Amino acid sequence: MSTSVIESLRSNLAGALVAEGDAGYDEARVVYNAMIDRRPAAIVRCQGTEDVAAVVRAAAESGTGLAIRGGGHSVPGFGTADGALVADLGALTSVDVDPGSSTAEVGGGATWGMFNDAAAAYGLATTGGIISTTGVGGLTLAGGIGYLARGHGLSCDNLLSAEVVLADGRVVTASAEEEPDLFWALRGGGGNFGVVTKFVFQLHPVAEIYGGPTFFELSDAPAILEYFDAYVRTAPREFGGFPAFQIAPPLPFVPEDRAGEPFMAVIFCYNGPASEGEKIVQGFRDVAKPVAEAVGPLPYPALNGAFDALVPPGLQHYWKAAFFDELTPESIAAHMQHGPLVPTVNSTVHFYPINGACHDVASDATAFGHRDANFAVVIAGMWPDPTENTANTAWVKDYHAAIEPLSQGGGYVNFLSQDDQPQASSNYGANYDRLRTVKRAYDPANVFHINQNIAP
């Protein structure tokens, strides 16, 4: 990108532009996944929608790559690229809650922790992931799986409208009434269609939940997974817990001599009376005796942020994902072959239930293309030491190779890595062809291509 274009853009911004050679450039180009080391042409710390539009226009007119950095996670590193312009939305973090209508208007750079804290002041929430440092935008645009999904649908199912900067720099509002094709595509199609600078969400009554982690012996994992598969099909929708292969951190409730060992964990979340939540936990205890547990009443934001310390910025990340109709004996056997080998306390394997309210939405009502799946599994490889990249990446790849033939095919877009791009059609599922049609209408030149891309 030419210096003249960069300087012209710099002079027309409210926010700061940091280009290569500027003070602070190396700090500005750092992203969440330390495995990603890129040198963009410039990073623009956007102060509002007008700045975002200016960056998009500059990238489109100059033919420069455009990367969008929302809340900042992006395991594949899509918030940066060599030689690209980066639109950093990190300053767009407003969360305005209207308790009268049970809605919230949220900036495109906000995190779920910010969202949850603001909504919880009114006893409200919406589906928002598992880690509170996750960005609202990235999670929502690819679907939005979280603790509240069985009760209230995916994050994208709760999206009422969005302010979007299009590929030509125009700003539009997308909703069921305005730009309906764009609104459809935003709900599951990722960042392929524009930059969302504001979201408006439907909120729901969520105050104190009953939940927390429980650790079971690995030898009990097959029985726990079999029970979970059967239980979740008819479980009350207020239940949003999930099993996980997890090394026990050194926490007060974990026996000191067992910290650092791998377990079958179950993370409980029940959005209802504690007495009913305790019955659900007891059902799992009846299957196997826990080694350790810390389950009880707590505010929803506390659970949503409970595991943030395990995933700080600066780890190495490599993830894979798969959708399942059921956890068959064959798939459980494959999980048992690889799950217990989870390499670090940061790494994990989660089995998210996505039935209940997620299945109430017709498969073609939004762009999220796997409405018939009951489970979304993520193999989240995360570790601090880059010298372990080869071994730990191999664990993720080998694990995925074992379970993928037993799955629906494809994977949840928010859980994929850069090398999953060739399977885009199966990742986006049944709605891929329509997504390509909308892409041709709104971004025919593929300005928004640094993502799990839907080529026009």
Summary of the structure (lengths in Angstrom):
residues: 456
radius of gyration: 21.4
end to end distance: 24.2
largest distance: 68.9
contacts: 1671
relative contact order: 0.13
helix: 36%
strand: 23%
